[in-house]
């Protein structure tokens, strides 16, 4: 039986953490039991106030080992014979894109909500090499910024 990957993971704070858990439910508005937005996770049997967690969204991309990428994961990729580490993010980026209007090539600025890889303060879009292989298929997830901050010296999480 294949284990289903959750849509979100949660980094638990306060009396619930620190620790990582799979989110089993997200309620964005609250209900008659809990008036504030809450989550439930696979490691606690109670409704947890969303202010007590950091949600990490499943981005539905996989590394070279078939592991699903979540926001704030740390990946490694060999670039120019050097191992580089990236933080996986979902961001809105503005890029200039070539468009074909009436067979005249123009460029236009567009905002895209997409997966980016943060490297030294820059947000890089995933690239595809000459063989059609995406960067993500060459990356390895080595941890995340909450459980493994030592993998990115100089980066302050909180």
C-alpha positions as CSV (number, residue, x, y, z in Angstrom):
1,X,0.0,0.0,0.0
2,X,1.4,3.4,-1.0
3,X,1.5,6.1,1.6
4,X,-0.1,9.3,0.4
5,X,2.0,12.4,0.7
6,X,0.2,15.2,2.7
7,X,-0.7,18.5,1.1
8,X,0.9,20.4,4.0
9,X,3.5,19.7,6.8
10,X,3.5,21.9,9.9
11,X,6.5,23.1,11.9
12,X,5.0,23.1,15.4
13,X,5.7,26.0,17.8
14,X,5.2,26.7,21.5
15,X,3.8,23.9,23.7
16,X,3.4,21.7,20.6
17,X,7.0,21.9,19.4
18,X,9.5,22.3,18.1
19,X,8.7,19.4,15.8
20,X,7.4,18.5,12.3
21,X,4.1,16.9,11.7
22,X,1.9,16.0,8.7
23,X,-1.3,18.2,8.5
24,X,-4.5,16.2,8.4
25,X,-6.9,19.1,8.3
26,X,-6.8,22.9,7.8
27,X,-9.7,25.1,8.9
28,X,-9.2,28.6,7.7
29,X,-12.1,30.2,9.7
30,X,-12.6,28.2,12.8
31,X,-15.8,26.4,14.1
32,X,-18.0,26.1,17.1
33,X,-15.3,24.4,19.1
34,X,-12.3,26.6,18.1
35,X,-13.2,30.2,17.0
36,X,-9.8,30.8,15.4
37,X,-8.4,29.1,12.3
38,X,-6.8,25.8,13.2
39,X,-5.0,22.7,12.0
40,X,-5.0,19.1,13.0
41,X,-1.8,17.0,12.6
42,X,-0.9,13.4,12.8
43,X,1.0,13.7,16.1
44,X,-1.6,15.5,18.3
45,X,-5.2,14.8,19.1
46,X,-6.4,18.3,19.3
47,X,-7.2,21.4,17.3
48,X,-4.0,23.6,17.1
49,X,-4.3,27.3,16.6
50,X,-2.7,28.2,13.2
51,X,-0.6,30.8,15.1
52,X,1.2,27.9,16.7
53,X,2.4,26.3,13.4
54,X,4.3,27.3,10.2
55,X,2.6,25.6,7.3
56,X,4.8,24.1,4.6
57,X,2.9,23.5,1.3
58,X,3.6,20.4,-0.8
59,X,4.7,21.8,-4.2
60,X,4.2,18.6,-6.1
61,X,7.7,18.5,-7.6
62,X,10.0,15.6,-6.7
63,X,13.8,15.4,-6.2
64,X,15.9,12.8,-8.0
65,X,14.9,10.2,-5.4
66,X,11.2,10.8,-5.9
67,X,10.8,12.7,-2.6
68,X,8.1,15.4,-2.7
69,X,9.3,19.0,-2.2
70,X,7.7,21.2,0.4
71,X,8.2,24.9,0.9
72,X,11.3,25.6,3.0
73,X,13.0,22.3,2.1
74,X,16.7,22.5,1.6
75,X,18.1,20.9,-1.6
76,X,21.5,20.3,-3.0
77,X,22.5,20.5,-6.7
78,X,25.8,20.3,-8.4
79,X,26.4,23.4,-10.5
80,X,29.8,23.8,-12.3
81,X,31.3,21.0,-10.2
82,X,30.3,22.8,-7.0
83,X,27.6,21.6,-4.5
84,X,25.1,24.4,-4.0
85,X,22.3,24.5,-1.5
86,X,18.9,26.1,-2.2
87,X,15.8,26.8,-0.1
88,X,12.6,25.7,-2.0
89,X,10.1,28.5,-2.0
90,X,6.8,29.4,-3.6
91,X,6.9,33.1,-4.6
92,X,5.3,35.6,-7.0
93,X,8.1,36.7,-9.3
94,X,8.0,39.4,-12.0
95,X,9.7,38.4,-15.3
96,X,9.9,39.9,-18.8
97,X,8.4,37.3,-21.2
98,X,8.4,37.3,-25.0
99,X,5.0,37.1,-26.5
100,X,3.9,36.8,-30.1
101,X,1.2,39.3,-31.0
102,X,0.1,39.4,-34.6
103,X,3.5,37.7,-35.5
104,X,5.4,40.6,-34.0
105,X,7.6,39.5,-31.1
106,X,7.2,41.8,-28.0
107,X,8.1,41.5,-24.4
108,X,5.8,42.1,-21.5
109,X,6.3,42.0,-17.8
110,X,4.3,39.3,-16.1
111,X,3.8,38.2,-12.5
112,X,4.0,34.5,-12.0
113,X,3.3,32.5,-8.9
114,X,5.8,29.6,-9.1
115,X,8.4,27.5,-7.4
116,X,11.7,29.2,-7.0
117,X,15.0,28.2,-5.4
118,X,16.5,30.7,-3.1
119,X,20.3,31.0,-3.4
120,X,22.3,33.7,-1.6
121,X,19.2,36.0,-1.5
122,X,18.3,35.5,-5.2
123,X,15.1,33.7,-6.4
124,X,16.0,31.3,-9.3
125,X,13.5,29.6,-11.5
126,X,14.0,25.9,-12.2
127,X,15.8,25.4,-15.6
128,X,15.8,22.6,-18.1
129,X,19.0,21.4,-19.6
130,X,19.8,20.5,-23.2
131,X,18.5,16.9,-22.6
132,X,15.2,18.2,-21.3
133,X,15.9,17.3,-17.6
134,X,14.7,19.8,-15.0
135,X,16.9,21.0,-12.2
136,X,14.6,19.4,-9.7
137,X,15.2,16.0,-11.1
138,X,19.0,16.5,-10.3
139,X,18.4,17.9,-6.8
140,X,18.5,16.0,-3.5
141,X,16.4,17.1,-0.5
142,X,18.7,17.2,2.5
143,X,16.4,18.7,5.1
144,X,14.4,21.8,5.8
145,X,15.1,25.2,7.4
146,X,13.4,24.4,10.7
147,X,14.8,21.0,11.5
148,X,18.2,21.5,9.9
149,X,19.2,25.2,10.1
150,X,22.9,24.1,10.4
151,X,22.8,23.2,6.7
152,X,22.6,26.9,5.8
153,X,25.0,28.8,8.0
154,X,24.2,32.5,8.2
155,X,20.4,32.0,7.6
156,X,18.3,33.0,10.5
157,X,14.9,31.2,10.5
158,X,12.9,33.0,13.2
